[in-house]
Amino acid sequence: MSFRGINTTVIQIRRQVFTEVARMAYANVKGEAANHLMRKIPYTIIPGEEGKLRKDIFLERAIVEERVRLAMGLPTRRMDEHNSVVSGLEDASIADKYYDPPLVNVIKFACNRCPEKLVKVSDLCQGCLAHPCMEVCPKKAITWESGRSIIDQEKCIKCGRCVDVCPYNAIVKTERPCAAACGMNAIHSDELGRAEIDYSKCVSCGQCLVNCPFGAIADKGQIYQLIQGFNRGDRIYALVAPAFINQFPGLASTGKLKAALKAIGFYDVVEVAIGADLCTVDEAHDFLEEVPEKLDFMATSCCPAWSMMAKTAFPALAKNISMTMTPMVFTARMMKQKDPTARMCFIGPCAAKKLEASRRTVRSDVDFVLTFEELAGIMEGKDLDIDALEVDENEAALCSASAAGRGFAQSGGVAKAVADKIKEWHPDMDVKIASAQGLAECKKLLLMAKAGKYNGYLLEGMGCPGGCIGGAGTIADPARTAIQLNKYVKDAPFADPEKSPYMSEIHVLKDDPNFEL
């Protein structure tokens, strides 16, 4: 359960951090002036003399300092060493900085030290005569004392059988929220009980950071570096993922969104759905060439968290992941072909895209990655008057993309687009598809595929619940976004990806022999 669509205190602080970092970048100052602005941010966000969130204003500001550092692409500081909040700022004050690992970080002193798993009897226990909780416990960890049930935590194996049989729902089973949201089992406790990420398992999906109710987990950003590019006069294109629908209520029309992006400094705006159209056709060709002659099944490549999970958790199946470029890379490469000296900024719902863009074979195409949440902070930092934005009706549409391309934003959309295209080329061919959303379900899908249950299938995995519309960088409630997205898909100028005016460029875009996902 994430908090998207609910304006929690954690969300408010995240947004304020992005906004103040953007304001600092737009101020375009260097040296001690920049140091002063950075030191001032925690006092702007947490004013006054008394703590309101954690009862210690110094702790609150220290946590904000770490969030500011991460938003600027800087590493968190060690707790056992003295280090200024502005340490490394000079290195970050450039327009050509990629992400240094790790991308997703735990701010240790913000962690609540939640128990990994706990089964506990609440005050709702009625001390009933039947005490079914005692009877079903396989370890005899529950006893009846002083008129109520008591659980011996040393014996309890957290199986939850007592939870299921209690007639009063008096027994609760809880799990650390960040760990529960992690489909890779990459989060455990350190020696002090604080959350710790196993980076050999983490695929940077970001679900942990949007599920932590204490805001103790954050990813690095490029807000500061992007605006340095604006200040330098770089020609930077905004490549917007189709999941933008419903993320910015004041920018409901594509024309308004385009006007806002240009007002904050972008040269022009392109929707990544055009890259999705190219991806559809390319993956359809791949499937026909590979399955079943060379591969038992083929899996889509669009979601970097899904493909990274597949290659790390199931290395023997790495060959089954399509080598088709993702829509982000297709779009960025196409725009760089048209404007070689320009720079590209992907704006989307995904934290893992930041990791994808930092790969050796991708970084020459994608210069910056922003989440929708970070973009909202930049707009606030620029003090945009949304109502006063003038829309050029000749440029109101973001692109000429198909309904299928726009549908990539939702779970099942990629596989459906590819299968429909294959069916169009080969009407007599039965294209079987299966999809999963959320990394835990994706792992189950691949386990079944490994066992031979999906031979001949096209598999689609989306690392986030609901697909891209439920990504860690989104703002809005994914369920409401799905409704708006379906309307946006229906309103597309055409349905067939092959009608894209960019389709003729697909072979040129794939000419890099060093490219690999």
Secondary structure, DSSP 4 states (H G I P E B T S, - for coil): ---TTS--HHHHHHHHHHHHHHHHHHHT--HHHHHHHHHHHHHHHS-SSS-SSSS-HHHHHHHHHHHHHHHTTPPPPPTTS---TTTTHHHHSSS---PPSPSEEE-GGG-----SEEEEE-TT----SS-HHHHH-TT--EEEETTEEEE-TTT-----HHHHH-TT--EEEEE-HHHHH-TT--EEE-TTS-EEE-TTT-----HHHHH-TT--EEE---HHHHHHHHHHT--EEEEE-GGGTTT-GGG-SHHHHHHHHHHHT-SEEEETHHHHHHHHHHHHHHHHHHTTTT-S-EE--S-HHHHHHHHHH-GGGGGGB--PPPHHHHHHHHHHHHSTT-EEEEEES-SHHHHHHTSTTTTTT--EEEEHHHHHHHHHHTT--GGGPPP-GGG-S----BHHHHGGGSTTHHHHHHHHHHHHH-TT----EEEEESHHHHHHHHHHHHTTTTTT-EEEEESSTTSGGG-TT--S-HHHHHHHHHHHHHTSSBS-GGG-TTGGGHHHHT--TT---
